[in-house]
């Protein structure tokens, strides 16, 4: 991107969601891989890009800090009424902004790059473990159910899958 160029950024935000079964606590300022942004993760994103774009971590986040689940659901109920739709309420709001690149940008160090990749890897592994655990619980429930009795469930780890 050229100096003084503009970058359009969009992302989905929501209040911090309660932990699901088998989810581990995660630092508030770190975004899990497929999870929505929260005020803390938006602030961190702005902090990280502040060396490259004309933005500060405290920029215009007061309204986002006050966001509740009632606000999110009220927005989607109003949208349903206005559009005469009857789809389920969504659990996020979409936000966007335009960031202007600084004319002089700070260099990204090798250490900062390594830290970012390591953080992303940890987030991916955390979610992989969560979904793997969830999949095993579901498979066990299916294998125990009467519905599955006449069928032999096949999954990658089983001998039946390889046969």
Buried (B, 14 or more C-beta within 10 A) or exposed (E): EEEEEEEEBEBEBBBBBEEEEEBEEBEEBBBBBEBBBBBBBBBBBBBBBBBBBBBEBEEEBEEBEEBEBEEBEEBBEEEBEEEEEEEEEBBBBEEEBEBEBBEEEEEEEEEEEEEEEEEEEBBEEBBEEBEEEBEEEEBEEEEEEEEEEEEEEEEEEEEEEEE
